[in-house]
Amino acid sequence: MAQTLLRKSVAALARTREIPTPALRPLDAVVAELQPHEPVHALRPATLARTAAHFVAGFPGETLYAVKCNADPRTLRALWDGGVRGFDCASPAEIALVRSMFGRAATIAYMHPVRARAAIREAYGRHAVRRFVLDSVAEFDKLRAETGAKPGTLDLIVRIAPPVVADAEKPLHDLSGKFGASAADAVALLRLVRPYARNLGISFHVGSQNADPQAFARAIAHADALAREAGVAVEVLDVGGGFPVAYPGQDVPPIDAFFAAIKQAHAACHTLGNTALWAEPGRALVAAGGSVVVQVQARRGNTLYINDGVYGALADAGVPGLRYPTRLLRASAADEVAFDFYGPTCDSADHMKGPFVLPGDIREGDWIELGQLGAYGAVLRTGFNGFERAHLIEVEG
Ligand SMILES: *Cc1c(COP(=O)(O)O)cnc(C)c1O
């Protein structure tokens, strides 16, 4: 009995006491000591928390972090420290992870519009998820059958396809082909779902790394027109993710320009002007907080053979051909040169054409830091060809 009490009070203490975090060291010092021949994922919790705090403070509504972008617990913890309390999850594993870390203090929205029936039961029954997205009548039927929820107890968000744009204006990852109800289907679905929903919402995703604030404004106006046509009350307008970050060679407006465009378009709505706003940022919250250190294994002309590639953390440097900011981890006075990279696997598709700009005297054994890799980096690593191993370290912000 006494022992149980003691254990309980120790556990309570551990929960409430400020646990001092060991001071983090700069990345360069860690690499100098480690001399790593495998890729190193560097996480900067302070940068993550600061970026999250800026988004939470600037976005005029609720921020739901899109967990698929980086589900590392240290990343989730840093976002929490920055004030993020909502999570956009797409799978039972993501939901279980968020609940295990933050309990009921976290708000979870299950935003994948096509789910296994067992996944719906697990989310609703075991993890008490009450927010669900849908883009079809079939999914509505599944949600009702598998949750058995009484009318007026679920928040149901109808995902619509954003308005069609010209190819030249398409974002890095256009998601409109896979999910989202057409205009006519959305109107019918809003009417069908209304009597059953506690809160009814409309959501869209303008495509990842969308550099145009007006893409959000246009999608909001489109959602407004559909709500008006449906003639039903709507409580939530979810503007999705897609907020961009700066990669070399891309001109990206500051995040505040997106908040301003969203506020303005929301205020101009006929029907949705009083709805609560939600956002589901992924990349914009976590890209800057992570980088990858790679080692040069060979140099052939202006091509570098490095120890990470498109089957690892650099997936987006293959197709669609993203470039990352680069930094050589030693002093060099040489002029900068444009390089392309090959990754470590034997597949010729493991090529990153860049250009990646680095000092011209770069040589075998050098380490390079590639930035903006906190999003869609480490989580895309595969075991192909035996190159799954990597270090993960936390470093100074
Ligand atoms: C991937 C995804 C996001 C996050 O997108 P980013 O472009 O990383 O901001 C948000 N919502 C949904 C539904 C997604 O699938």
The ligand as an SDF file (V2000), in Angstrom:
LIG
                    3D

 15 15  0  0  0  0  0  0  0  0999 V2000
   -0.8720   16.3740  -46.3720 C   0  0  0  0  0  0  0  0  0  0  0  0
   -2.0630   17.0300  -45.8540 C   0  0  0  0  0  0  0  0  0  0  0  0
   -1.9510   18.2280  -45.1460 C   0  0  0  0  0  0  0  0  0  0  0  0
   -0.6400   18.9570  -44.9570 C   0  0  0  0  0  0  0  0  0  0  0  0
   -0.2120   19.5070  -46.1480 O   0  0  0  0  0  0  0  0  0  0  0  0
    1.0520   20.5010  -46.2130 P   0  0  0  0  0  0  0  0  0  0  0  0
    1.1590   20.8250  -47.6440 O   0  0  0  0  0  0  0  0  0  0  0  0
    2.2230   19.7390  -45.6910 O   0  0  0  0  0  0  0  0  0  0  0  0
    0.7310   21.6800  -45.3670 O   0  0  0  0  0  0  0  0  0  0  0  0
   -3.0950   18.7910  -44.6090 C   0  0  0  0  0  0  0  0  0  0  0  0
   -4.3080   18.2040  -44.7760 N   0  0  0  0  0  0  0  0  0  0  0  0
   -4.4560   17.0450  -45.4560 C   0  0  0  0  0  0  0  0  0  0  0  0
   -5.8070   16.4660  -45.5770 C   0  0  0  0  0  0  0  0  0  0  0  0
   -3.3440   16.4270  -46.0220 C   0  0  0  0  0  0  0  0  0  0  0  0
   -3.4980   15.2980  -46.7070 O   0  0  0  0  0  0  0  0  0  0  0  0
  1  2  1  0
  2  3  1  0
  2 14  2  0
  3  4  1  0
  3 10  2  0
  4  5  1  0
  5  6  1  0
  6  7  2  0
  6  8  1  0
  6  9  1  0
 10 11  1  0
 11 12  2  0
 12 13  1  0
 12 14  1  0
 14 15  1  0
M  END
$$$$
